[in-house]
Amino acid sequence: MKDKIHHGRNVKRFREMRGLKQEGLAYELGEMWNQKRVSLLEQKEVLDPDLIGRIAEILSVPMEAITNFNEDIAIQVLGKTKESGSWNNLNPLEEIFRLQKDVIALYERLINEKEEMIIVLEKIALR
């Protein structure tokens, strides 16, 4: 038996990964939308393709991520990816989050180095 894809649940997953609240998605969808309507949308198994396209654009994910994402399949793919050692094939969102963390760490390191340099320069100036 083929597992069903639940579009609404997938919208919720990707919305949460983006750190976007239901109110935020409603705002992006337009004036006819509100938090309650987004909540109801996330409970629907099948969504209109045009709506999926709009949501995918707002969440910056491929439309296929919403229409084809199946948790069991994702776990299997990640398991095979881990076994083969080719972590480069991870979900693009995961890769984006990893890169974002790297950029933040680099930025924090640069700030620390700048602060250390200021201390050194102040000591030199006081001599």
Phi, psi and omega in degrees: 000131181282133178291139178281144175268130181253098184304313183299317178296323178293321176301314180300315180303309183290324177299315180293322177299328179278353181073024183260130177280164178303322179297322180294317178295319178301316179301315181293329181284337176125176189294340179280356184253148174215176183302317182297319181293322177294320178301316178295321178301317183290349178266349182278137180286321183238132179241155178298134181304323179296320179293319177300318179299316179296315181295318179301319179296316180298317183275356181056048174232154176296144179305324181296335178296324179280321185278339185241353184293125177228124186302319180297317179295317180300317179296318178297315180297314180297321178298315179294321180296317180296316180298320182281347180079008182259074182290355179291347181268017180294164175308133181305326178295319178298320180295320178297314180297321179296315179296322179298318178297320178297318180295318178298316179298318178297315179300316179296320178296319179296320178297316178298317179296321178297315179297320177296320179296320178298318179298315179298314181295323177295322178294319179296318181293331182280348181290000000 
